[in-house]
Every structure is written in C-alpha cells, then in structure tokens.
C-alpha cells in the first residue's frame, strides 16, 4: 500500500509542477517587463532632475548672484563652477583678515557684529547669516589701506 501512496504523491506533485510551470512563466515574463519599465522610468527621472538643476543654475546666473560676489576673496564658489551660489569659507575669511592686517575686533566693528561672531566664523563653529554674506564680501574685496582707513575713523581721538 505504501508504494501506491508514494506513486500517487509523486504523480500529484508532477501534475502540480506542470500546472505551476505555465503560471510561473507568465509571472516571470510580467516581472521582466515591469523591471524594464522601472529602469526606463529611472532614466527619465534622472534626465528630468538634471534639467531642473540646469534651470536652477540659469536662474541663478541670470541675476540673483552677482559675478563680482562669486569671485570675492573669503568666499569659495560651490564645486568650483563660475556663477554658482557663494559658499562661506572660514579659512579664507581668516586669511583675508590677516592679509588686511585687521584684528578680530576691528573686523567685527566693520561688519557690525561681535568679535565673538568673527571668532566663531573663523574657527568653523558657526557660519554667518545669508544677510551678512554680501557685507562680508564687500569688506573682503577692499584693499589693505582702504580697510585700515575705515577702521581709523571709528577709533577715539587720543587725549
């Protein structure tokens, strides 16, 4: 009796595999076409994202970012591309302040901030607000004599 039961089980399994083979083939075919569609959609998404980035760059170049500000010392352009958004650089700010011969306190007076803010900006502990960046750029574009001339009138007269 066990041979009959084993034979019956094997026959049922064979028929089930045969039935499932057709259904699995159709399912695999559907999965393959869906993967191809997903890959095409990913390519399309990537192309659209690059178009959005290009449009954003063209808007920035068309007037919102001044080219003089992008080339000012103390600020590095993002990723080295001209006409891009200006990125604050602590090392360049410190180097320019030293080149101008100004102390942190003098630099703070010229910018209208505290000397602690200058220290934090130079040490990388903080970054200036976006509203301060244009004034920093203007100050760092000055020559040494002009920067010192702006500091001297603020000093009290000797008594």
DRENDO-1510 file (C-alpha; in Angstrom, 1 decimal, always signed):
<recs>
REC; n; res; u; v; w
REC; 1; UNK; +0.0; +0.0; +0.0 .
REC; 2; UNK; +2.9; +2.4; +0.7 .
REC; 3; UNK; +4.1; +2.0; -2.9 .
REC; 4; UNK; +0.7; +3.0; -4.2 .
REC; 5; UNK; +0.6; +6.0; -1.8 .
REC; 6; UNK; +4.1; +7.1; -2.8 .
REC; 7; UNK; +3.2; +6.7; -6.5 .
REC; 8; UNK; +0.1; +8.8; -6.1 .
REC; 9; UNK; +2.0; +11.5; -4.2 .
REC; 10; UNK; +4.7; +11.6; -6.9 .
REC; 11; UNK; +2.1; +11.9; -9.7 .
REC; 12; UNK; +0.2; +14.7; -7.9 .
REC; 13; UNK; +3.5; +16.6; -7.4 .
REC; 14; UNK; +4.3; +16.1; -11.1 .
REC; 15; UNK; +1.0; +17.4; -12.3 .
REC; 16; UNK; +1.2; +20.4; -9.9 .
REC; 17; UNK; +4.6; +21.3; -11.1 .
REC; 18; UNK; +3.4; +21.1; -14.7 .
REC; 19; UNK; +0.4; +23.4; -13.9 .
REC; 20; UNK; +2.6; +25.8; -12.0 .
REC; 21; UNK; +5.3; +25.9; -14.7 .
REC; 22; UNK; +2.9; +27.7; -17.1 .
REC; 23; UNK; +1.7; +30.2; -14.4 .
REC; 24; UNK; +5.3; +30.9; -13.2 .
REC; 25; UNK; +6.4; +31.5; -16.8 .
REC; 26; UNK; +3.7; +34.1; -17.2 .
REC; 27; UNK; +4.6; +35.7; -13.9 .
REC; 28; UNK; +8.3; +35.8; -14.7 .
REC; 29; UNK; +7.5; +37.5; -18.1 .
REC; 30; UNK; +5.4; +40.1; -16.3 .
REC; 31; UNK; +8.2; +40.7; -13.7 .
REC; 32; UNK; +10.7; +41.2; -16.5 .
REC; 33; UNK; +8.6; +43.8; -18.3 .
REC; 34; UNK; +8.0; +45.6; -15.1 .
REC; 35; UNK; +11.7; +45.7; -14.3 .
REC; 36; UNK; +12.3; +47.2; -17.8 .
REC; 37; UNK; +9.7; +49.8; -17.2 .
REC; 38; UNK; +11.2; +50.7; -13.9 .
REC; 39; UNK; +14.6; +51.1; -15.4 .
REC; 40; UNK; +13.1; +53.4; -18.2 .
REC; 41; UNK; +11.4; +55.5; -15.5 .
REC; 42; UNK; +14.6; +55.8; -13.5 .
REC; 43; UNK; +16.4; +57.1; -16.6 .
REC; 44; UNK; +13.6; +59.5; -17.3 .
REC; 45; UNK; +13.7; +60.8; -13.7 .
REC; 46; UNK; +17.4; +61.3; -13.9 .
REC; 47; UNK; +17.1; +63.3; -17.1 .
REC; 48; UNK; +14.3; +65.5; -15.5 .
REC; 49; UNK; +16.4; +66.1; -12.4 .
REC; 50; UNK; +19.3; +67.2; -14.5 .
REC; 51; UNK; +17.0; +69.6; -16.4 .
REC; 52; UNK; +15.8; +71.1; -13.1 .
REC; 53; UNK; +19.3; +71.6; -11.9 .
REC; 54; UNK; +20.3; +73.3; -15.2 .
REC; 55; UNK; +17.2; +75.6; -15.0 .
REC; 56; UNK; +18.1; +76.5; -11.4 .
REC; 57; UNK; +21.6; +77.3; -12.4 .
REC; 58; UNK; +20.4; +79.5; -15.3 .
REC; 59; UNK; +18.1; +81.4; -12.9 .
REC; 60; UNK; +21.0; +82.0; -10.5 .
REC; 61; UNK; +23.3; +83.2; -13.3 .
REC; 62; UNK; +20.6; +85.5; -14.7 .
REC; 63; UNK; +20.8; +87.9; -11.9 .
REC; 64; UNK; +20.3; +86.7; -8.4 .
REC; 65; UNK; +24.0; +86.0; -7.9 .
REC; 66; UNK; +26.5; +88.8; -8.8 .
REC; 67; UNK; +29.6; +87.6; -10.5 .
REC; 68; UNK; +31.7; +90.0; -8.5 .
REC; 69; UNK; +30.5; +88.5; -5.3 .
REC; 70; UNK; +31.3; +85.0; -6.5 .
REC; 71; UNK; +34.9; +85.9; -7.2 .
REC; 72; UNK; +35.4; +87.8; -3.9 .
REC; 73; UNK; +38.1; +86.6; -1.5 .
REC; 74; UNK; +36.9; +84.8; +1.6 .
REC; 75; UNK; +34.1; +83.0; -0.3 .
REC; 76; UNK; +34.6; +80.0; -2.5 .
REC; 77; UNK; +32.3; +79.1; -5.3 .
REC; 78; UNK; +30.4; +75.8; -4.8 .
REC; 79; UNK; +32.2; +73.0; -6.7 .
REC; 80; UNK; +34.5; +75.5; -8.5 .
REC; 81; UNK; +31.9; +76.4; -11.2 .
REC; 82; UNK; +31.6; +80.1; -12.1 .
REC; 83; UNK; +28.3; +81.9; -11.5 .
REC; 84; UNK; +27.2; +79.4; -8.7 .
REC; 85; UNK; +26.0; +80.2; -5.3 .
REC; 86; UNK; +28.6; +81.6; -3.0 .
REC; 87; UNK; +29.7; +79.4; -0.1 .
REC; 88; UNK; +31.3; +80.7; +3.0 .
REC; 89; UNK; +34.8; +79.6; +3.8 .
REC; 90; UNK; +36.2; +80.0; +7.3 .
REC; 91; UNK; +39.8; +79.6; +6.3 .
REC; 92; UNK; +39.7; +82.2; +3.5 .
REC; 93; UNK; +38.0; +84.7; +5.8 .
REC; 94; UNK; +40.7; +84.3; +8.4 .
REC; 95; UNK; +43.4; +84.5; +5.7 .
REC; 96; UNK; +41.9; +87.7; +4.2 .
REC; 97; UNK; +41.5; +89.3; +7.7 .
REC; 98; UNK; +45.2; +88.6; +8.3 .
REC; 99; UNK; +46.1; +90.0; +4.9 .
REC; 100; UNK; +44.2; +93.1; +5.6 .
REC; 101; UNK; +46.0; +93.5; +8.9 .
REC; 102; UNK; +42.8; +93.6; +11.0 .
REC; 103; UNK; +42.2; +92.2; +14.4 .
REC; 104; UNK; +39.0; +90.2; +15.0 .
REC; 105; UNK; +37.7; +93.2; +17.0 .
REC; 106; UNK; +38.3; +95.6; +14.1 .
REC; 107; UNK; +36.7; +93.2; +11.6 .
REC; 108; UNK; +33.7; +92.9; +13.9 .
REC; 109; UNK; +33.3; +96.7; +14.1 .
REC; 110; UNK; +33.4; +97.0; +10.3 .
REC; 111; UNK; +30.8; +94.3; +9.9 .
REC; 112; UNK; +28.6; +95.4; +12.8 .
REC; 113; UNK; +28.9; +92.1; +14.7 .
REC; 114; UNK; +30.6; +91.0; +17.8 .
REC; 115; UNK; +34.2; +89.8; +17.9 .
REC; 116; UNK; +32.9; +86.5; +19.2 .
REC; 117; UNK; +31.0; +86.1; +16.0 .
REC; 118; UNK; +34.2; +86.6; +14.0 .
REC; 119; UNK; +36.0; +84.1; +16.1 .
REC; 120; UNK; +33.2; +81.5; +15.6 .
REC; 121; UNK; +33.1; +82.1; +11.9 .
REC; 122; UNK; +36.9; +81.7; +11.6 .
REC; 123; UNK; +37.0; +78.6; +13.8 .
REC; 124; UNK; +34.2; +76.9; +11.9 .
REC; 125; UNK; +31.9; +76.9; +14.9 .
REC; 126; UNK; +29.3; +78.9; +13.1 .
REC; 127; UNK; +28.5; +80.4; +9.7 .
REC; 128; UNK; +27.3; +83.9; +9.0 .
REC; 129; UNK; +23.7; +84.5; +8.1 .
REC; 130; UNK; +22.8; +84.9; +4.5 .
REC; 131; UNK; +22.1; +88.6; +5.1 .
REC; 132; UNK; +25.6; +89.2; +6.3 .
REC; 133; UNK; +27.4; +87.5; +3.4 .
REC; 134; UNK; +27.2; +90.4; +1.0 .
REC; 135; UNK; +28.6; +92.8; +3.5 .
REC; 136; UNK; +31.5; +90.3; +4.3 .
REC; 137; UNK; +32.1; +90.1; +0.5 .
REC; 138; UNK; +32.3; +93.8; +0.2 .
REC; 139; UNK; +34.7; +94.1; +3.1 .
REC; 140; UNK; +37.0; +91.3; +1.9 .
REC; 141; UNK; +37.1; +92.9; -1.6 .
REC; 142; UNK; +38.8; +96.0; -0.1 .
REC; 143; UNK; +42.5; +96.7; -0.1 .
REC; 144; UNK; +44.6; +96.9; +3.0 .
REC; 145; UNK; +44.8; +100.8; +3.0 .
REC; 146; UNK; +41.1; +101.2; +2.5 .
REC; 147; UNK; +40.2; +98.7; +5.2 .
REC; 148; UNK; +42.5; +100.4; +7.7 .
REC; 149; UNK; +41.1; +103.8; +6.7 .
REC; 150; UNK; +37.6; +102.6; +7.6 .
REC; 151; UNK; +38.8; +101.3; +10.9 .
REC; 152; UNK; +40.7; +104.5; +12.0 .
REC; 153; UNK; +37.7; +106.9; +12.0 .
REC; 154; UNK; +35.9; +104.7; +14.4 .
REC; 155; UNK; +38.9; +104.9; +16.9 .
REC; 156; UNK; +38.5; +107.5; +19.6 .
REC; 157; UNK; +40.8; +110.5; +19.3 .
REC; 158; UNK; +43.9; +110.5; +21.6 .
REC; 159; UNK; +43.6; +112.6; +24.7 .
</recs>
